[in-house]
């Protein structure tokens, strides 16, 4: 009798995607077993929350959606420049610590031109994301800011429901294992348990990954050190102001071009020297050739 009951449950596991072997079974037991497993899955898997419309750009909208159970991943790209690099870098570090965040990565480089560039990937608690982004933009001159929101609610709860179903399977398989009597049944059930545990570990890892992205928002910061901030002048309104601005910009562009040319010559002075030597040699050779040709063309005196 026990062997017949065991075969019924193993056949049921095969219908759910597990490998099992068994013996004789009745249709009533199969039907009741399937209905029981369906009810378990429905009871354990939570329904995704109903959709409501909130303004995700505001802190209040983000809080409302979080309370409703939506799983939202916030990411921002912030490109800034500053004339006081050390002060700005220290301020970003202090703001990150104040908001309870941390640096996932950071790098600083100079590229051999005297000015430095920094790149930071900052993770901050989702509830402080808006505050951090606003205050970070006040530390330096912002060139560009972009925000992204990824709604993973459906995928998250789908994985969560599958995980609970696999956990229920594991409990039932462990119960069957405790009642198994022969080695063949024990080996089959243990194999099914191993597969189920692997599924549980994979689904749990996916949920942990989503939880980390949802709980801590990501802000990618690019900070550039400059001699003068760009695009900080007020836009001219009258024709005279526009004309004066054009003359100033033209003169500034001309002087900057001369400075860049001088710097380029300083970097490549050796090539300039070599080129000058080649030109001098070529000119002298050309002059000698012309003199020789004139001498050949000059008629001899009788």
KOLGU-919787 format. One record per atom (N, C-alpha, C): x negated, y, z negated. Coordinates in steps of 0.1 Angstrom, whole numbers, plus 5000, padded with zeros to 4 digits. Example, Ala and Ser with C-alpha at 12.3 -4.5 7.8 and 13.67 -1.06 7.14 Angstrom:
486849434922487749554922486849674922487249784929486349894929487150004921
***
This chain:
499249885000500050005000499150135000498150134992497250254991496550275004496150165011495450175024496450235034497750205034498650255043498850405041498950455029499050595026497850665031496650615028495350675032495350695048495750595055495750595070496650705075497850735068498750835072498050975071497450995060496851125057495651155067494851045070493751055079494251095093495351035098495951065111496351205111496951255100497351395100496151485101495051455095493851535096493351535111493551435118493151425132493951525140495251535138496051635144495651775142494951805130494551935127493151965132492551875140491251895146490151825139490351725129489351655122489351515128488151455126488051315131488451225119489251125122489751035111490050905117490150805109490650675113491650625103492450535107493450485098494150365104495250335098496050225102497450255105498350175099499750195102500350305095501350375100502050485094503450495099504250565092505650585095505950725100506950745108507250875114507750975103508350915093508851015082507651075075506650995072505451045065504751145073504551115086503851215095504651345096505951335098506751455099506651545086506851475074506751545062505351595059504351525063502951575061502651695069503151695082502951815091503651935085504951915081505652025075505052075063504451985055503752035043502552125046501752075056500552155059500952285065502052295074502452415079502852515069503552465059504052545048502852605040501852515038500652555031499952675038499852655051499152765059499952895059501252885060502053005060502053075046502052995036502053055022500653115019499553055024498253105020497753225029498153225042497653325051498453455049497753565045498553695043498853755056500053825057500453885069499754025070499454055082498754185084499654295081499154405075500054515071500654585083501854645081502554715092501854835095501954875108501254995113501955115109501155215105501655355102500655455108501155575111500255665118499755765107498355775106497755865097496655935105496256055101495156125107493856075101493155995110491855925105490756025103490856145109489756245108489756305094490856305087490856375074490556265063490056315051489856225040491156165035492256245035493456195030494056085039493856105053494255995062493555865060492255875058491455755055491855685042492055765032492555705019493855635021494755695028496155635030496055505037495155505048495055385056494355275048493355315039492755215031493655155021494555235015495455185005496455095012496755115024497755025031497154895034495854875034495254755036494554745050494554845058493854845070492354835068491654765077490254745077489654835088489054945084488555045093487055055091486255055102484855075102484555215108483955305099483655435104482155455107481855515118480455535123480355675128479255745126479055875131477555895136477355975146476056005151475956165149474856205143474656345139473256385144473156475153471956525159471656665154470556695147470356825141468956865144468656995141467357055142467157155130465857175127465557255116464157325117463957435111462657495111461857465098462557405089462057365076462257215074461357135080461556995081461556925067460556955059460356895046461556915037462057045037463157075029464457005034464656995047465756935052465756785049464556715051464456575048464756545034464256625025464456605010465956625007466656725013468056745011468856635016468556575027469256455032469156335022467956315017467656205008468456234995468456354990469256384977470756364980471256414991472656394994473056254995472256175001472556025002472655964988471655994979471755944966472955994958473256114960474456174953475756104957475856074970477056004975477055854972476055804966476055664963475655574975474955634984474555564996473155514996472655465007471255425008470755435022469455435024468855435038468755295043469455255053469255125060467955125068467555245073466355255081465955405082464655425083464255565084462855565091462555665099461255675106461055825109459755865108459255995111458155985121458156075131457056075141456756215145455556235150455156375154454856375169454556265176454256265190453056355194452256395185451056465188451156605193452356665190452556805194452856895182452556855170452656935159454056945152455056915159456456905154456856765152457756745142458156615138459556585142459856455144461156405146461456295136462656295131463056185121464356125125464455995122465655915126466055835113467255855109467755785097469055715100469255595094470455525094470955515080471955595076472455605063473755525061473855455050475055385047475655445034476855495035477555565024478855495021479355495009480655435006481755505015482655425020483655475029484455595023484755595010485455705004484655835004483355825006482555945006482055985020482455905030482055925043482256065048483556115047483856245052483056355045482956345032482256445024480756445028480156325029478756325033478556385047479456355056479256405070479356565070480256615063480456765062479256825056478856775045477756845037476356825045476256705051474956685059474956795071476056825077476056915088475757065083475957085070475657215065474157235061473357125061471957135057471157185068471457155081470657195092471557245103470957285114471657335126472057215134473357195136473957075142473957105157473357015165473457015180474556935185474856815179475856725184476356635172477656615172478256525162479356445169479256315167480256225173480656125162481956095161482555995151483355885159483255765153483855655159484655575148485755525151486555445142486955315148486555205142486855065147487854995138489054975143490154905135490054755136489554685126489354545127490354465118491454535115492454475106492954345111493354335124493954205129492854095129491654125133490654025133490253975119490254075109489954045095490953945089492253985091493253895084493453765092493153765104493153635112492053535106490853595104489753515098490153475084490753565076491053535062492153425062493053425071494053315071493553185075492553185084491953055088491053005077490453095070489653055058490452985048491553045044492452985034492952845038493252835051493752705056492652595055491452635058490352545057490052505042490252605033490052575019491152475014492352485019493452395016493152255021492652245034492152115039491152055030490152135026489152075018489652015005490552084999491152034986491851904989492651895000493351765003492351655006491351685014490351585017489551535004489251624995488651584983489551494974490851524975491851434968491951304974491851294988491851164995490551084991489451164990488151094987488251024974488851094964488951044951489750914950490650884960491450764960491050664970489950694978489450594988488850484981488950364987488550234980487450164988487450185001486350105009485450205015484250155019483150235024483550305037484250245046484650295059485450425057486450425048487250535046486450655039485550615030484750715023483850785033483150715042482350775052483150875061484250825065485150915074485551045067485951025055486451145047485251245044484151185041482951275038482551345050482651285062482251355074483251475077484551445074485551555076485351665066484851635054484651735044483451815048482351755054481251835058481551935069482451885078482851975089483652095084484552065074485452165068484552265060483552215053482752305045481952405054481452345066480752435076481652545081482952505084483852605088484152715078484252675065484452765054483252865053482052805054480852895053480852995064481152955076481053045088482153155087483353115083484453215082484153305070483553255059483253345048482153445051481153405059480153495064480753605073481653575081482253675090483053775081483753725071484453825062483453905054482353855049481353935042480854045051480554005064480054105073481054215075482354185077483354285079483454375066483454305054483554385042482454485040481154445044480054535043480254655052480754635064480954745074482054835069483154775064484254855059483954935047483354865037483054935024482055045025481055025034480055135036479955175051480355305053480255365066478855395070478655405083477255425089477155565095476155635091475855765097474455765103474255775116472955785123472555925124471455965118471056105118469756115126469656215135468456245143468156395139466956405133466456545128465256575136465256695142464156745150463556875144462256885142461657005138461357095150461757225149461557325160460957455155460357525164459857665160461057765159462057755168463157835167464457755170465457785162466757715165467357755178467957655185468557685198470057715197470457795206471957825207472557875194471857975188472358035176472758175178472458235190472958375193474358375196474958495192476358515195476558535210477658485216477858505230478258645233477558705244477858845247479258865252479858975250481259005254481459105265480559205266480659305276479659275288479859355299478859335310477459375306477359495299476059535295475359435286476059375277475459275268475059155276475959115285475558995294474359025302474259145308473059185316471859185307471959245295470759255286470359115282471359025279471058885275470358815287470758845299470158775311468658815312468358955310467058995311466158935300466758935288465958875277465658725279466658655284466458515286465458495298465558575308464558565319463158585315462958695307461658725301461158615292462058565284461758455275461358325282462058305293461758185302460458205308460158325313458858345320457658335310457758385298456658375288456558235283457658165282457558025278456857945289457157975301456557905312455057925312454658055310453158085309452558005298453158005286452657935275452457785278453557725284453457585287452357555297452157655307451157635317449757635310449557735301448257745294448057625285449057575279448857455271448557335280449157325291448857215300447457225305446957345308445557365312444657325301444957355289444157315277444057165276445157095278445156955277444356895289444456955301443756895312442656965318441857035309440757115313439657035321439456915317438456835324438856815339440156775341440656765355440556895363440857005356440757135363439357155367438357125358436957145361436557055373436956935373436556845384437156895397438456935396439056985409438357115414437957205404437257325409435857285416435157185410433857145416434157095430435157015432435456955445435757065455436557165451436957275460435657355464434757385454433557455457432757385467432557255465431757175474432357165488433657155489434357145501434257285509434357395502434257525508432857545514431757515506430357525510430057435522430657315522430357225533431057285546432257335544432957395556432257515561431657595553430857715557429657675565428957575560427757525567428057465580429157405581429657345594429957455604430557565599430857675608429657735613428657765604427357825608426657735618426657605616425957515625426657525639427957535639428657535652428457665659428357775652428057905658426657895664425757835657424357825662424257745675425057645675425057555687425657625699426757715697427457775707426657905712425757955705425058075709424058045721424158115732423358095744421858125742421058045748419558065746419158185755418258265750417758385757416658335768416758395780415758355791414358405787
***
